[in-house]
Amino acid sequence: MSERKYDQQQDKELNIKTTGLIEWPHGVNMDYLRTESSSYADLDNLIEEYEPLENSHLVDFGSGKGRIVFYINHRFGMPATGIEVNGVAFSHLMQNYADYTTKFPSRKGDIRLQEVKAEEYSIRPEDNVFYFFNPFMINIFEEVVKNIEASIKEYPRVVDIILYY
Protein backbone atom coordinates (compact mmCIF):
# COMPACT_ATOMS: atom_id res chain seq x y z
CA MET A 1 0.00 0.00 0.00
CA SER A 2 1.35 3.45 -0.84
CA GLU A 3 2.28 5.81 1.98
CA ARG A 4 -0.41 8.28 0.91
CA LYS A 5 -3.13 5.59 0.97
CA TYR A 6 -1.87 4.34 4.32
CA ASP A 7 -1.97 7.89 5.77
CA GLN A 8 -5.54 8.33 4.49
CA GLN A 9 -6.56 4.97 5.96
CA GLN A 10 -5.08 5.87 9.36
CA ASP A 11 -6.78 9.28 9.29
CA LYS A 12 -10.08 7.54 8.58
CA GLU A 13 -9.57 5.18 11.52
CA LEU A 14 -9.03 8.19 13.81
CA ASN A 15 -11.82 10.23 12.13
CA ILE A 16 -9.44 13.10 11.33
CA LYS A 17 -7.94 14.78 8.24
CA THR A 18 -4.22 15.50 8.50
CA THR A 19 -2.85 15.06 4.99
CA GLY A 20 -1.56 18.00 2.95
CA LEU A 21 0.69 20.97 3.68
CA ILE A 22 -0.14 24.42 5.00
CA GLU A 23 2.37 27.07 3.97
CA TRP A 24 2.80 30.46 5.59
CA PRO A 25 2.02 33.32 3.18
CA HIS A 26 5.26 34.49 1.54
CA GLY A 27 7.25 36.78 3.84
CA VAL A 28 4.79 36.56 6.75
CA ASN A 29 6.76 34.37 9.12
CA MET A 30 10.40 33.45 8.84
CA ASP A 31 10.78 31.67 12.22
CA TYR A 32 8.07 29.01 11.84
CA LEU A 33 8.01 26.42 9.09
CA ARG A 34 5.12 25.04 7.08
CA THR A 35 2.71 22.53 8.53
CA GLU A 36 3.55 18.99 7.44
CA SER A 37 2.48 15.77 9.17
CA SER A 38 4.82 13.00 10.28
CA SER A 39 4.12 9.85 8.28
CA TYR A 40 2.03 7.20 9.99
CA ALA A 41 4.56 4.55 8.91
CA ASP A 42 7.25 6.42 10.86
CA LEU A 43 4.89 6.83 13.82
CA ASP A 44 4.19 3.09 13.76
CA ASN A 45 7.96 2.53 13.99
CA LEU A 46 8.18 4.99 16.87
CA ILE A 47 5.55 3.26 18.96
CA GLU A 48 7.18 -0.12 18.36
CA GLU A 49 10.41 1.23 19.89
CA TYR A 50 9.18 3.85 22.36
CA GLU A 51 8.36 2.99 25.94
CA PRO A 52 6.38 5.87 27.45
CA LEU A 53 7.37 7.34 30.76
CA GLU A 54 5.15 6.68 33.73
CA ASN A 55 2.23 9.13 33.76
CA SER A 56 3.24 10.47 30.35
CA HIS A 57 1.77 13.67 28.99
CA LEU A 58 2.74 14.60 25.44
CA VAL A 59 3.28 18.14 24.20
CA ASP A 60 3.48 18.41 20.41
CA PHE A 61 5.12 21.70 19.44
CA GLY A 62 3.98 22.82 16.01
CA SER A 63 1.17 20.30 16.01
CA GLY A 64 -0.32 21.43 12.71
CA LYS A 65 -3.50 19.46 12.08
CA GLY A 66 -2.81 17.24 15.10
CA ARG A 67 -1.74 13.88 13.69
CA ILE A 68 0.70 13.23 16.57
CA VAL A 69 -1.73 14.39 19.25
CA PHE A 70 -4.54 12.09 18.13
CA TYR A 71 -2.35 9.15 17.10
CA ILE A 72 -0.39 9.02 20.38
CA ASN A 73 -3.54 9.59 22.42
CA HIS A 74 -5.27 6.76 20.59
CA ARG A 75 -2.35 4.28 20.64
CA PHE A 76 -1.06 4.88 24.17
CA GLY A 77 -4.07 6.50 25.84
CA MET A 78 -1.62 9.29 26.65
CA PRO A 79 -3.00 12.76 27.42
CA ALA A 80 -1.67 15.25 24.89
CA THR A 81 -1.36 18.98 24.30
CA GLY A 82 -1.12 20.40 20.80
CA ILE A 83 0.65 23.75 20.37
CA GLU A 84 0.10 25.53 17.04
CA VAL A 85 0.65 29.18 16.07
CA ASN A 86 -0.61 29.10 12.46
CA GLY A 87 -4.27 30.14 12.56
CA VAL A 88 -5.21 28.15 9.45
CA ALA A 89 -3.61 24.99 10.84
CA PHE A 90 -5.18 25.62 14.24
CA SER A 91 -8.67 25.73 12.71
CA HIS A 92 -7.98 22.30 11.13
CA LEU A 93 -6.69 21.10 14.49
CA MET A 94 -9.89 22.21 16.23
CA GLN A 95 -12.03 20.48 13.60
CA ASN A 96 -9.99 17.30 13.98
CA TYR A 97 -10.46 17.49 17.74
CA ALA A 98 -14.23 17.72 17.26
CA ASP A 99 -14.21 14.79 14.81
CA TYR A 100 -11.86 12.62 16.91
CA THR A 101 -13.80 13.16 20.13
CA THR A 102 -17.07 12.45 18.33
CA LYS A 103 -15.73 8.98 17.48
CA PHE A 104 -13.86 8.56 20.79
CA PRO A 105 -15.86 10.62 23.33
CA SER A 106 -14.03 9.17 26.34
CA ARG A 107 -10.84 10.89 25.12
CA LYS A 108 -12.28 14.41 25.22
CA GLY A 109 -10.62 15.35 28.52
CA ASP A 110 -7.26 13.91 27.44
CA ILE A 111 -6.50 16.55 24.82
CA ARG A 112 -5.70 20.24 25.16
CA LEU A 113 -5.09 22.54 22.21
CA GLN A 114 -3.53 26.00 22.34
CA GLU A 115 -3.00 28.57 19.63
CA VAL A 116 0.22 30.06 20.93
CA LYS A 117 3.85 30.49 19.94
CA ALA A 118 5.93 27.53 21.08
CA GLU A 119 8.30 29.73 23.10
CA GLU A 120 5.32 31.30 24.91
CA TYR A 121 3.75 28.00 25.99
CA SER A 122 3.95 27.57 29.78
CA ILE A 123 5.38 24.14 30.44
CA ARG A 124 3.21 22.40 33.01
CA PRO A 125 4.58 20.10 35.74
CA GLU A 126 2.85 17.07 34.18
CA ASP A 127 4.33 17.70 30.71
CA ASN A 128 7.09 15.13 30.25
CA VAL A 129 7.15 14.02 26.59
CA PHE A 130 7.99 16.73 24.06
CA TYR A 131 7.64 16.08 20.32
CA PHE A 132 9.16 18.24 17.58
CA PHE A 133 8.76 17.64 13.85
CA ASN A 134 10.83 20.41 12.25
CA PRO A 135 8.31 23.08 13.28
CA PHE A 136 10.50 26.18 13.62
CA MET A 137 13.96 27.70 13.35
CA ILE A 138 16.78 26.88 15.78
CA ASN A 139 16.44 30.12 17.78
CA ILE A 140 12.84 29.21 18.66
CA PHE A 141 13.83 25.61 19.42
CA GLU A 142 16.54 26.84 21.82
CA GLU A 143 14.00 29.01 23.68
CA VAL A 144 11.58 26.11 24.00
CA VAL A 145 14.32 23.81 25.34
CA LYS A 146 15.31 26.49 27.88
CA ASN A 147 11.66 26.62 28.99
CA ILE A 148 11.63 22.83 29.38
CA GLU A 149 14.88 22.95 31.38
CA ALA A 150 13.49 25.68 33.66
CA SER A 151 10.38 23.61 34.27
CA ILE A 152 12.48 20.55 35.14
CA LYS A 153 14.46 22.63 37.65
CA GLU A 154 11.25 23.87 39.25
CA TYR A 155 9.45 20.49 39.10
CA PRO A 156 12.13 17.76 38.92
CA ARG A 157 11.12 14.86 36.67
CA VAL A 158 12.38 12.68 33.85
CA VAL A 159 11.38 13.92 30.41
CA ASP A 160 11.69 12.63 26.85
CA ILE A 161 12.37 14.92 23.90
CA ILE A 162 11.52 13.34 20.56
CA LEU A 163 13.02 15.05 17.51
CA TYR A 164 11.84 13.95 14.08
CA TYR A 165 13.27 15.07 10.73
C-alpha positions, 0 to 999 in steps of 0.5 A: 500500500502506498504511503499516501493511501496508508496515511488516508486509511489511518486518518479515517480510523481516527476520524481526522484529516491531517494530509496536505501541507499548510504554507505560511504566506510568503514573507509573513513568518520566517521563524516558523516552518510550514505545517507537514504531518509526520508519516504514519509509517514512521509513527508506527515505527516509533511506537514499536520502539518507544516505551512511554514514561510513567504518567506520560503527557505529550506536548506536540510543538507545532502540532499542525492538524494534530496527527501526533496528538490524536495518534499518540492519544489513541495508541497509548491513551496518553494525554496530549497537548497540541501547540500551534501558532498558524491560525489556518492549521489551528482551525484544522486542528480544532475540527480534527479534535471535534471529529476525533472526540465524536468517534472517541468521546471518552478521550475528550478530557485527554486533549488540550489545544492552544493557539500560541507560539511555542516559546510562549507556551507555559510548560506544566509540571505534568508535561514530560514528553515533548515532540518536535517535527521540524516546526521552527527555526533553531532560535525558537527551538533553543528558547523552548528547550530552555523553557523545558529545562526551567520547568524541570528545575522547578518540578524535577522529573524525567522527560523525553524529547523526541526530535523527528526530521 
